[in-house]
Amino acid sequence: MSLAIFQEQLELEREWREAEIRFLNNLQEGMSDTDRPKVRRSIVCLLYAHIEGFVRFSFSLYVDQVNSKGLTCKDVNPAIAAAAFAKELKALKDVNSKSSFFVNSLPDDKHLHGFAREVNFISCISGFYDHPVVIAEGYVNTENNVGREVLEKMLFQVGLEYSDLKEAYSPLNRLLNVRNDIAHGKRKQGINDEDYNVFLNCCRGVMNIVARRLTNSFGAEKYLK
C-alpha cells in the first residue's frame, strides 16, 4: 500500500465519524436549554466510542501494512521485532508452562521448569533475525479504555514516539472518566457548554493526532531500523 492510499484509508475512516458527530452536534444545537445538556450525555459517550474505534482502526491498518511488507526481525526496529516474536517471549515468561519431560516426576520444581523454558527460548532465538514480521491480531489493543496510558502503550508497542502528546491527555482522560461515569450510572447530570466543547474538540483532536502520527511514521518507514 502506498503512502497516499494509507492516508486515504485513514481520512475516509475519520470523515464518516466526523460526519456523524456533526449531525448529532447540529441536532443538539437546535434543542431547548433544558434538553440540550441531557442529550449531550449520549453524545459524549459516542464521542469516546469514535475515538476508540478510530484508534483501533488506525493502529490495525498500520500493523497490517507492516505485516504485508515481507520483513524479518533483522529489518525492523526493536519494538516491531519484539511484537513479531511475542509468542516466543510469552512462552518464556509463562510460569505455568512446564517441561513435558519433568511434568510428572518433578511437577513443582519451579527452577527446573523455568530453566526448561529458557532452553526452549534459546532454541527459538537462533532464528530470530530471520523470523518473519507478522504481528498477531489484537497485539496492539485499545483495551476498551483509551486514555493516556493506553495510547502511550500502543505507540510504544509499535516503536513510535509517545511522550509528546501531553496536550491531548488531560481532556482525553476527562472524557474517558465522564463516559465511564455515565455508563456505570455514577453521573446523572447533563453536560454543560464548557465541558461539551472540550470533549468535542478532544475527539477531533485525538483523531487528528493519531492519523498524523501514523501517516508520518508509515511514510518515513519508522518501523524499520
N, C-alpha and C positions, 0 to 999 in steps of 0.2 A: 504494500500500500504506500502510495506517495504521500509526502507531507500535505499536499493540497487536499487529498481525499481524506486523510486523517483529520485535518482541521474541519473539513466539510461535515464529517460524521458528528463531530462534537457540536458544531454550530446547529445542525439540524436537531440534535437532541435538546440543545438548550432552547432553541426557538419555540418548539411546541410547549415546553414547560413554561417559558416566559409568556406565551400567548394565553395559557390558562390562568396564570397569575394576573395578567392584565384584565382578563374577562371578569374574574372574581373581584378584583380591586375596583373596577368600574361599577359593578353591582353594588358593592357596599357603600360606595360614594353617594349613590342615589337613595340610600335608606335614611330613615329618621335618626336623630341623635340618640334615641333610645335603643333602636335596633342595631345600629352600626357596631357598637362595642361587643354586642353579643355574637353577631355573625363572624366577627373577626377571630373569635376563638377557633372556629373551624378553619378559617383561612390560615391562621398561624400554624396549625397542625399540618396543613397542606404545604405551607412554605418549607417546613422542615422535611416533609416527605420528598419534595422536589430536590432539596439539597442532597439528601441521602441517595435518592435514585440517580441523580446526575453524577455524583461522586462514584457510585458503584459502576455505572456505565462507562465513565471516563477511564477509570483505572483498569477495568476489564478490557477495554479497547486497547489501551497501552500494552498490557501484558500479552494479549492475543497477538499483537503485532510483533512484539519481541519474540514470542514463541515461533512466529512464522518465518523468522529470518534464517533459520537453519544454523544457528550459532552453537558453539560449545563453550564450556565454562572458561576456557583459556581466553576467549574473546571478550568477555563481559566484565563489568565492574563487580566487586566483591558481593554486593547485596544481591544482584541478579544471580550470581553463581550460587550463593547460599540458598536462594529461593529455589533454584533448579535442583539443588542437592538436598532439599528439605526432607524427603522421605528417609534418606540415609542418616541425616542428622537427628531426625526424630527417633529413629530406631536406637541410635547411640544413647539418647537421653531417657529412653523408656525404662524406668526402674522395674516395671512389672514384666519385662521381657527376660526370659530365662533360657539358658543353654539347653537345647534339646537333649544333649548327651548327659548332662548332670541334673536335669529337672526332677528325676525320680530319686536318685541317690543322695543329692545334696540340694534339696529344693530351697533351703533358707540361707544358703551361703551367698550373701549379697556381694561380697568382694569377688567371688568366683564368677558370678553371673555378670557383674559389671565388667570384669576382665574379658569375658566371652563377647560381650557387646563391643568392646574396644577392638578385639581381634577381628570381628566381622566388619567393623568400620574401616580398619586398616586395609582389609582385603578389598573393600569397595573403593577406597580412596586412590588406589593405584591408577584407576581410570578416570580420576576426577577431571583432569584438564580436557579430556576428550568426551566428557559426559555432555549429551545434548541439552541445550537450554529449552526445557519445556516446564514452565511453571504451572503447577496444578491449579485447576479451577477452584476458586474460593480461598486461595492462599492469602491474597490481599482482600481483607474483609472489612466492611463497614461496621460489623457487629451490631447493626440496628441502633447505633448510638453515635452519630457523627458529631463529635465535639473536637476540642483542641487535641486531646491525646490521641484519638483515633486517626485524625487527619495527619498528624505528625508521624504516627506509626506507619500509615500507609505510604507516605512519601519516603520514609526511611527504608521500608521494605523493598522499594524499587530503586534505591540508591540515589534519591533526589534530595535537594536542599529542603529542609523542613523548619528551620529556625527563623525564617524571615517573614513569617505571615502573621506577626503579632497583632496587626491592626484588625485582623478578621476574627481573632479568637474570642475577645470579650463579648461582642454581640452574638457570635455563634453559640457560645456556651449559655448565654442568657436565653436565646431562642430554644435551645435543647432543653433547658430546665423548665421553661414555661410550657413547652409542648408536653414534657413528661408529667408535669403537674396537672395539666388539663386532662391528659389521657388517663391518669390514675385517680382523677376526681379530687385532687387536692386544691385545685384552683377553680373557683366557680364564677369569679368576677370577669367582666369583659376586658377587652384590650383597649387602652386609651390611645389617643392620636400619636403621642410621642413614641410609645413602645411599638405601636404598629409600624410606624415609618422606619424605626430602627430595624425591625425584623424584616420588613420588605426589602430594604437596602442590603441587609445582611445576605439574604437569599441570592439576590442578583450578584452581589459582590463575591460570594464564595464560588458560585458557578463560574464567574469570570476568572477568578484567580486560578481555580483548578484547570480550566480549559487552557489558559495561557501557559501555566507551568508545564502541563503535559505536552502541549503543542510545541513549545520551545525545546523541551527535552527530547522529544521524538525527532524534531528537525536537526538538533545538534548531536543526535545519536549518543546521548549521555548514558545509555545502557551499556555502551562499550567501555573498555578500559580507558 
